Amino acid sequence: MSQSTKYSHINEDPEVNRWLRNLHRGSPITAEVALRRLGRACELLSTDPKRLVKDSKSNLKTFQDSLEDLVLKLEGEKKSPGYIVGILKTLRSWLRYNDVILTRPIKVTNRNATPTIENEQTPSQGELSRILRTSSSRIRVAEVLMAFADLRPETIGNHDGTDGLRMKDFPELKIQNKKVSFEKKPALINVRSTLSKTRCKYFTFLGDEGCTYLREYLEERIRNDESLTEDAPLIGYERSKRSGDEFLSTRKITHYIRTAMRSSGVRKRPYVLRAYAETQLIIAESKGKISHPYLQFIAGHKGDIESRYSTNKGKLPPNMVEDMRTQYKACEPFLSTISNLEQSAVVKEAQIEALKSVAKNLFGIDLLDVKVAKEKELEKDLTPAEELRLYEDEIKKRRISPEKLRKDERVSTFENKLVKERELERYLNRGWEMVQTVNSRILIRKRL
């Protein structure tokens, strides 16, 4: 029996029911939690909601003494500060609804402590990759929406499964000839006000890796003869088990994600996927990839941009949307499990070495000398990206086209790839050659 069912009898009181309906209009989850907490408070105090109001009105001091004694008892039982604060908060709400104001500030020791999760760490890119590989196509989409687009699970499917992300919330997603494509990437995701925690509409983005998983999942549904209309749920029940356009509830979504995480060996809460997104975006912000107002906005937090978007004209200028898209794209290496920063750096280094070889063979010049001269001119060291651009520009000055380079037998250009150790033998048999080892991956190349 769930706790909501256990305490459902107190909801039979018309006054309690009216109070809960009022809370429900603000948030269904808040109302459900309030029912459980009020029921537990009555159980601990050996009373009922009506008597709580009556006792507090007849002798407020004695009533507040009993609440302070309750806090002492619960702390002695090693209950978490959040648990105790939650019960006090609900009691204050119920009494305030009945025109009783508690005047005593009742303290809870270390009230902001979260002992059950204080040592919890966000997943690494490797852990997230393992979670995604373990998950079904349907749940994988929910995971990337949290880990890449920074969405709350309540946005994907709400509390009671009556609403959630719909196909129309991806305006750049197109379906043609049973194939799914995106007009732009990163793809825009509209979050309607009814799905937003702040009750204000906003939008975020889904990068290339996330779009790939979403495309595969939707095409799988199309192959199962499902009609993906504009109002169809992005993630719903499996058609073999349910009929109609029904959304997965928040509880179901987090349950399935938790199961997939356990199967992959990651014993953490599903919500750490959103913590992963925010952590990686903050790191990207520290590297100058995205501005703080943009980061706040795509996370669905209140801020200057959110206020302008939701209360003024209702629509941001297209150039601002595209600027946000560009900055989010710059953050993709921090979020993606496919192309992380270290791998990109190694591939870039291989490209630099290939250009050095081209310059030496074709023109008899040492690009290292070009780099040294440029650094003296700028009075700073060049980054790998700047070094690569410099070398490309230097070769372009000689007016040698890439097509000519590929046809010229004197030039050796390479395709580079990072593979796992178990894949190495297969690639070597196909003419690839090993360059170097990068952590658990191996950089290989093949002449073009």
MOUR-V262427 format. One record per helix or strand of 3 or more residues. SS is the DSSP state (@ for helix, = for strand). FROM is the first residue (numbers start at 1). TO is the last residue. If there is no record, write none. Layout:
# MOUR-V262427
ss: <SS | SS>
from: <FROM | FROM>
to: <TO | TO>
This chain:
# MOUR-V262427
ss: <@ | @ | @ | @ | @ | @ | @ | @ | @ | @ | @ | = | = | = | @ | = | @ | @ | @ | @ | @ | @ | @ | @ | @ | @ | = | @ | = | =>
from: <3 | 8 | 14 | 28 | 49 | 60 | 81 | 125 | 137 | 153 | 167 | 173 | 179 | 187 | 193 | 202 | 208 | 250 | 272 | 292 | 304 | 318 | 341 | 367 | 384 | 402 | 414 | 421 | 433 | 441>
to: <6 | 12 | 26 | 45 | 58 | 76 | 97 | 134 | 147 | 156 | 169 | 176 | 182 | 191 | 195 | 206 | 223 | 263 | 286 | 298 | 311 | 335 | 363 | 378 | 396 | 407 | 420 | 428 | 438 | 447>
